[in-house]
Amino acid sequence: MTAERDIRQHYGISPIPSSGGEMPRITPSLWFDAQAEEAAEFYVSVFPNSKVTNVSHYNEAGPRAAGTVLTVEFVLDGQPFLAINGGPQFTFDEAISFAITCKDQDEVDYYWSKLSEGGSQGQCGWLKDRYGLSWQVVPGGMVELLSSSEPGRAERAMAAMLRMNKIDLAALQAAAGAA
């Protein structure tokens, strides 16, 4: 039995029929009022190996003026995204966020600084960027600290994290290790 079958059987997941046997690619679609191109350019400037791949425009059929940007397709380090200028009726909130698991504190500092500029900083590694999109900027290893089975370790790490805005991995580790 393959590992995939083992996992499906363990969790009671039925195979998904598809023509090629692979799951279709999921592309997050982000709704903006009129800032899709500006936002996409900002995001590709923040993340490595990123680029805008296509820009489409409204035509004479509307509902916006012909020539106005309709959609922007872009890739952030291999992950495709679609941004649409759909109007003001929908806005972002914290119910959806993108998590960035960083390799070290320098990476946490970089993404925190870049993404929160012009936005707002929240608690426990959460921030909203200048477009209102929520992000979680967390260091690798944080989940392990927060789920440690060692008595008191996870509680001390959680208590420390709840006092932080930007996550400080060294401070979390110190709190987790304190007895």
C-alpha positions as CSV (number, residue, x, y, z in Angstrom):
1,M,0.0,0.0,0.0
2,T,1.4,3.4,-0.9
3,A,2.0,6.2,1.7
4,E,-0.8,8.2,0.0
5,R,-3.3,5.3,0.4
6,D,-2.2,4.9,4.0
7,I,-2.9,8.5,4.7
8,R,-6.2,8.5,2.9
9,Q,-7.3,5.3,4.7
10,H,-6.2,6.6,8.1
11,Y,-8.1,9.8,7.8
12,G,-11.1,8.4,5.8
13,I,-10.4,10.4,2.7
14,S,-11.8,9.2,-0.6
15,P,-9.6,9.5,-3.6
16,I,-10.3,12.6,-5.7
17,P,-11.0,11.6,-9.3
18,S,-9.0,13.6,-11.8
19,S,-7.7,13.1,-15.3
20,G,-4.0,13.1,-14.3
21,G,-4.2,11.8,-10.8
22,E,-3.0,15.0,-9.3
23,M,-4.9,17.6,-7.3
24,P,-5.8,20.7,-9.2
25,R,-3.7,23.8,-8.3
26,I,-5.4,26.1,-5.8
27,T,-4.9,29.8,-6.6
28,P,-5.9,32.3,-4.0
29,S,-7.9,35.1,-5.6
30,L,-7.7,38.5,-3.9
31,W,-10.5,41.1,-4.4
32,F,-9.5,44.7,-4.4
33,D,-11.5,47.9,-5.1
34,A,-9.0,49.3,-7.7
35,Q,-5.5,48.5,-6.3
36,A,-4.9,45.0,-7.7
37,E,-1.9,46.0,-9.9
38,E,-0.4,48.2,-7.2
39,A,-0.8,45.4,-4.6
40,A,0.6,42.7,-6.9
41,E,3.7,44.9,-7.7
42,F,4.1,45.5,-3.9
43,Y,3.9,41.7,-3.1
44,V,6.4,40.7,-5.8
45,S,8.8,43.3,-4.5
46,V,8.7,41.7,-1.0
47,F,9.0,38.0,-1.9
48,P,11.9,36.4,-3.7
49,N,11.4,34.6,-7.0
50,S,8.2,36.5,-7.7
51,K,6.8,38.3,-10.7
52,V,3.6,39.6,-12.3
53,T,2.7,37.2,-15.1
54,N,-0.4,38.8,-16.7
55,V,-2.5,41.9,-16.6
56,S,-6.0,42.0,-18.1
57,H,-8.2,45.0,-18.6
58,Y,-11.9,45.8,-18.7
59,N,-13.2,46.2,-22.2
60,E,-16.2,48.2,-23.5
61,A,-18.6,45.7,-21.9
62,G,-17.7,47.2,-18.5
63,P,-18.7,47.5,-15.7
64,R,-15.7,49.7,-15.3
65,A,-14.1,52.0,-17.8
66,A,-12.5,50.2,-20.8
67,G,-8.7,50.0,-20.2
68,T,-9.0,49.8,-16.4
69,V,-7.1,46.9,-14.9
70,L,-9.4,44.0,-14.3
71,T,-7.1,41.2,-13.1
72,V,-3.5,40.7,-12.3
73,E,-1.9,37.3,-12.2
74,F,1.3,37.0,-10.2
75,V,3.5,34.4,-8.5
76,L,5.1,34.7,-5.1
77,D,8.0,32.3,-4.8
78,G,6.2,29.6,-6.9
79,Q,2.7,30.2,-5.5
80,P,0.3,31.6,-8.1
81,F,-2.2,34.4,-7.1
82,L,-4.9,36.3,-8.9
83,A,-5.9,39.8,-7.9
84,I,-9.1,41.4,-9.2
85,N,-10.3,45.0,-9.2
86,G,-13.9,44.1,-8.4
87,G,-15.1,47.2,-6.6
88,P,-15.6,48.3,-3.0
89,Q,-18.3,45.8,-2.0
90,F,-15.9,43.3,-0.5
91,T,-12.9,43.9,1.8
92,F,-10.3,41.7,3.6
93,D,-10.6,40.7,7.2
94,E,-8.8,38.4,9.6
95,A,-10.9,35.3,8.7
96,I,-8.4,34.8,5.9
97,S,-4.7,35.2,6.3
98,F,-1.5,34.0,4.7
99,A,1.1,32.4,7.0
100,I,4.8,32.9,6.3
101,T,7.0,30.4,8.1
102,C,10.4,32.0,8.4
103,K,13.7,30.2,8.6
104,D,15.2,32.5,11.3
105,Q,14.7,35.8,13.2
106,D,16.2,37.9,10.4
107,E,13.5,36.6,8.0
108,V,10.8,37.3,10.6
109,D,12.2,40.9,10.9
110,Y,12.3,41.4,7.2
111,Y,8.8,40.2,6.4
112,W,7.3,41.9,9.5
113,S,8.9,45.2,8.5
114,K,8.0,45.1,4.8
115,L,4.5,43.8,5.1
116,S,3.4,46.0,8.1
117,E,4.7,49.2,6.5
118,G,1.6,51.3,5.9
119,G,-0.5,48.7,7.6
120,S,-1.0,47.7,11.2
121,Q,0.7,45.3,13.6
122,G,-1.3,42.9,15.6
123,Q,-0.7,40.4,18.4
124,C,1.1,37.0,18.1
125,G,2.8,37.6,14.8
126,W,-0.3,38.9,12.9
127,L,-0.3,42.0,10.8
128,K,-2.4,43.7,8.2
129,D,-0.6,45.1,5.2
130,R,-1.4,48.5,3.5
131,Y,-4.2,46.8,1.5
132,G,-5.8,45.3,4.6
133,L,-4.7,41.7,3.9
134,S,-3.8,39.7,7.0
135,W,-0.5,37.9,7.4
136,Q,1.0,35.7,10.1
137,V,4.8,36.0,10.2
138,V,6.1,33.2,12.3
139,P,9.5,31.6,12.9
140,G,10.0,27.9,12.1
141,G,10.1,25.9,15.4
142,M,7.4,28.0,17.0
143,V,4.7,25.3,16.7
144,E,7.0,22.8,18.3
145,L,7.5,25.1,21.3
146,L,3.8,25.7,21.6
147,S,2.9,22.0,21.4
148,S,5.7,20.6,23.6
149,S,4.7,17.7,25.8
150,E,7.3,18.7,28.4
151,P,5.4,19.9,31.5
152,G,5.1,23.7,31.5
153,R,7.2,24.3,28.4
154,A,4.3,25.0,26.0
155,E,2.5,27.1,28.6
156,R,5.5,29.3,29.2
157,A,6.1,29.7,25.5
158,M,2.4,30.6,24.9
159,A,2.3,33.1,27.7
160,A,5.4,34.8,26.2
161,M,3.9,34.8,22.7
162,L,0.6,36.4,23.9
163,R,2.7,39.4,25.0
164,M,4.3,39.8,21.6
165,N,3.4,41.6,18.4
166,K,6.3,40.5,16.2
167,I,7.4,37.1,17.3
168,D,10.9,37.0,18.9
169,L,12.0,33.4,18.6
170,A,14.9,33.8,21.1
171,A,12.5,35.2,23.7
172,L,10.0,32.3,23.1
173,Q,12.8,29.8,23.5
174,A,14.1,31.4,26.7
175,A,10.5,31.5,28.1
176,A,9.9,27.9,27.2
177,G,13.2,26.8,28.8
178,A,12.7,28.8,32.0
179,A,11.7,26.7,35.0
